């Protein structure tokens, strides 16, 4: 579904330079992957590349095929085809942010249904179904400010899945939660992604939680270069 080979992203210069190198990353429909590493190692940068909101500086290959047609993502960035990139994001990607990213002026139902409304999708029961399995059905009429942190994260998970994405990205979705809630949210997220056949990539510093949730693990390792800058490299599955 997605292929990345020899993809590089650089920030800054000299001793302030940070470079993320992705030698090879292949994602298949239904695959579930955790990208692990300490804060600042480049997990969010990798997710932003996958989310098509950050352009690579170099790419031997960066293709995305959410359906049958394969799209050259590098070519779209070079052509500054922002509308095409936005359409791919809107139709085929779901994103769970560390802080939930919910809209305070919408109630829970409105937040979950937002991605579907943006696509003009009719009500097919997805909102109520997801609210039920994520144990937030009794919160649908509330505003995000009235929810606990764990409830807000479950709403964010439901919103990211409601429109039937092909690729689900989650950036430290359990970082703000206590251990019990972290395990619950991760299990619910992974289970729903698996049941919908959605490819899932979770960035987390908690490798033990990722493994306990059945996620394949790939680490990002960092080293300092002679110019004082830092290079981070995505490793193979371990």
C-alpha positions as CSV (number, residue, x, y, z in Angstrom):
1,X,0.0,0.0,0.0
2,X,2.9,2.4,0.8
3,X,6.5,2.2,-0.2
4,X,9.3,4.4,0.9
5,X,13.0,3.9,-0.1
6,X,15.9,6.2,0.7
7,X,13.7,9.0,2.0
8,X,15.4,11.8,3.8
9,X,14.1,14.8,5.7
10,X,16.5,17.5,7.0
11,X,16.0,20.4,9.4
12,X,18.5,23.1,10.3
13,X,22.2,23.3,9.3
14,X,25.6,22.6,10.9
15,X,25.5,21.7,14.6
16,X,21.7,22.5,14.6
17,X,21.0,20.0,11.8
18,X,18.7,17.1,12.3
19,X,18.3,14.5,9.6
20,X,15.8,11.6,9.5
21,X,16.7,8.7,7.1
22,X,14.2,6.1,6.1
23,X,16.2,3.4,4.3
24,X,13.1,1.3,3.6
25,X,9.5,1.2,4.7
26,X,6.7,-0.9,3.2
27,X,3.2,-0.9,4.7
28,X,0.6,-3.4,3.7
29,X,-3.2,-3.3,4.2
30,X,-4.0,-4.3,7.7
31,X,-0.4,-4.2,9.0
32,X,0.1,-2.8,12.4
33,X,3.4,-1.1,13.3
34,X,4.9,0.8,16.2
35,X,7.7,3.3,15.7
36,X,9.5,3.6,19.0
37,X,12.3,5.8,20.3
38,X,12.9,8.6,22.9
39,X,11.5,12.1,22.6
40,X,13.1,14.1,19.8
41,X,14.3,11.1,17.8
42,X,12.0,11.9,14.8
43,X,8.9,9.8,15.4
44,X,6.5,12.8,14.7
45,X,8.6,13.8,11.7
46,X,8.1,10.3,10.2
47,X,4.3,10.4,10.9
48,X,4.1,13.8,9.2
49,X,5.8,12.4,6.1
50,X,3.3,9.5,6.1
51,X,0.5,11.9,6.7
52,X,1.5,13.8,3.5
53,X,1.8,17.1,5.4
54,X,5.7,17.2,5.2
55,X,7.6,17.1,2.0
56,X,10.7,14.8,1.8
57,X,14.0,16.5,0.9
58,X,15.2,13.3,-1.0
59,X,13.3,10.2,-2.0
60,X,14.3,7.2,-4.1
61,X,10.7,6.1,-3.9
62,X,7.6,7.3,-2.1
63,X,4.5,5.7,-3.5
64,X,1.0,5.5,-1.9
65,X,-1.7,3.1,-3.2
66,X,-4.7,3.3,-0.9
67,X,-6.8,1.7,-3.6
68,X,-5.7,0.2,-6.9
69,X,-4.0,3.3,-8.4
70,X,-0.5,4.0,-7.2
71,X,0.4,7.6,-6.6
72,X,3.9,9.1,-6.7
73,X,3.9,11.2,-3.6
74,X,7.4,12.7,-4.3
75,X,6.1,13.8,-7.7
76,X,3.1,15.5,-6.1
77,X,5.3,17.5,-3.8
78,X,7.6,18.5,-6.6
79,X,4.7,19.7,-8.6
80,X,3.3,21.5,-5.5
81,X,0.0,19.6,-6.1
82,X,-1.5,20.7,-2.7
83,X,-5.1,19.9,-3.7
84,X,-4.2,16.3,-4.7
85,X,-2.2,15.8,-1.5
86,X,-5.1,17.2,0.6
87,X,-7.6,14.9,-1.2
88,X,-5.5,11.9,-0.4
89,X,-5.3,13.0,3.3
90,X,-9.0,13.6,3.5
91,X,-10.1,10.4,1.9
92,X,-7.6,7.8,3.0
93,X,-5.8,8.9,6.2
94,X,-6.9,9.1,9.9
95,X,-4.7,10.8,12.5
96,X,-4.8,10.5,16.3
97,X,-2.9,13.3,17.9
98,X,-1.2,13.1,21.3
99,X,-3.6,15.8,22.7
100,X,-6.7,14.5,20.9
101,X,-7.1,17.6,18.7
102,X,-10.8,17.8,19.2
103,X,-12.9,20.9,18.4
104,X,-14.3,22.4,21.6
105,X,-17.4,23.9,19.9
106,X,-18.6,20.5,18.7
107,X,-20.0,17.8,20.8
108,X,-18.6,14.3,20.8
109,X,-20.9,13.2,18.0
110,X,-20.0,16.2,15.9
111,X,-16.3,15.6,16.4
112,X,-16.5,11.9,15.5
113,X,-18.7,12.6,12.5
114,X,-16.5,15.5,11.2
115,X,-14.3,13.4,8.8
116,X,-17.4,11.8,7.3
117,X,-19.2,15.2,6.8
118,X,-16.1,16.6,5.1
119,X,-16.4,13.8,2.6
120,X,-20.1,14.1,2.2
121,X,-20.7,10.6,3.5
122,X,-24.2,9.7,4.7
123,X,-24.9,8.3,8.2
124,X,-24.3,4.6,8.1
125,X,-24.2,4.0,11.8
126,X,-20.4,4.2,12.0
127,X,-20.4,7.0,14.6
128,X,-22.7,5.1,17.0
129,X,-20.9,1.8,16.4
130,X,-17.5,3.3,17.2
131,X,-18.8,5.2,20.2
132,X,-20.2,1.9,21.5
133,X,-17.1,-0.2,21.1
134,X,-14.9,2.6,22.4
135,X,-17.2,3.0,25.5
136,X,-18.1,6.6,24.8
137,X,-21.7,6.1,23.7
138,X,-23.0,7.9,26.8
139,X,-20.8,10.9,26.1
140,X,-22.0,11.7,22.5
141,X,-23.9,14.8,23.6
142,X,-21.1,16.3,25.7
143,X,-18.4,18.8,24.7
144,X,-14.7,17.7,24.8
145,X,-14.1,20.0,27.9
146,X,-16.5,17.8,29.9
147,X,-14.6,14.6,29.2
148,X,-11.6,13.0,31.0
149,X,-8.3,12.7,29.1
150,X,-8.9,9.1,28.4
151,X,-12.3,9.7,27.0
152,X,-11.0,12.5,24.8
153,X,-8.4,10.1,23.4
154,X,-11.1,7.5,22.6
155,X,-13.1,10.2,20.8
156,X,-10.1,11.1,18.8
157,X,-9.6,7.4,17.9
158,X,-13.2,7.2,16.8
159,X,-13.0,10.3,14.7
160,X,-9.8,9.0,13.0
161,X,-11.6,5.7,12.0
162,X,-15.1,6.9,11.3
163,X,-14.6,7.6,7.5
164,X,-12.9,4.3,6.8
165,X,-9.3,5.3,6.2
166,X,-6.8,3.0,4.6
167,X,-3.9,4.3,6.8
168,X,-4.3,5.2,10.5
169,X,-1.5,7.3,12.2
170,X,-1.3,7.8,15.9
171,X,1.3,10.1,17.5
172,X,2.0,9.2,21.1
173,X,-1.8,8.5,21.7
174,X,-1.3,7.3,25.3
175,X,1.5,9.6,26.5
176,X,-0.8,11.7,28.6
177,X,-2.6,8.8,30.2
178,X,-2.0,6.7,33.3
179,X,-0.8,3.1,32.7
180,X,-4.3,1.6,33.0
181,X,-5.9,4.0,30.6
182,X,-2.9,3.9,28.3
183,X,-3.3,0.1,27.9
184,X,-7.0,0.4,27.4
185,X,-6.8,3.1,24.7
186,X,-4.0,1.3,22.9
187,X,-5.9,-2.0,22.9
188,X,-9.1,-0.3,21.7
189,X,-7.3,1.6,18.9
190,X,-5.4,-1.5,17.7
191,X,-8.4,-3.8,17.9
192,X,-10.6,-1.4,15.9
193,X,-7.9,-0.9,13.3
194,X,-7.5,-4.6,13.0
195,X,-11.2,-5.3,12.7
196,X,-11.6,-2.7,9.9
197,X,-8.5,-3.9,8.1
198,X,-6.8,-0.5,8.5
199,X,-3.0,-0.2,8.3
200,X,-1.9,1.3,11.6
201,X,1.3,3.2,12.5
202,X,1.7,4.2,16.1
203,X,4.5,6.4,17.3
204,X,5.3,5.8,21.0
205,X,8.1,5.8,23.5
206,X,6.5,2.9,25.3
207,X,7.9,-0.2,23.6
208,X,6.6,-2.6,26.2
209,X,3.0,-1.3,25.6
210,X,3.5,-1.5,21.9
211,X,4.6,-5.2,22.1
212,X,1.9,-6.1,24.6
213,X,-0.6,-4.7,22.1
214,X,0.7,-7.0,19.3
215,X,2.3,-4.3,17.3
216,X,5.4,-5.0,15.1
217,X,8.2,-2.7,16.4
218,X,10.7,-0.6,14.5
219,X,13.1,1.6,16.4
220,X,14.6,5.0,15.4
221,X,18.2,5.3,16.5
222,X,20.2,8.5,16.6
223,X,23.9,9.4,16.3
224,X,25.9,12.7,16.2
225,X,27.8,13.4,13.1
226,X,31.2,15.2,12.7
227,X,29.5,18.5,11.9
228,X,27.7,18.4,15.2
229,X,24.3,17.6,13.7
230,X,22.2,14.5,14.4
231,X,21.1,11.8,12.1
232,X,18.2,9.5,13.0
233,X,17.7,6.2,11.1
234,X,14.6,4.1,11.0
235,X,15.7,0.5,11.7
236,X,14.3,-2.8,10.6
237,X,11.6,-4.7,12.5
238,X,12.8,-6.2,15.7
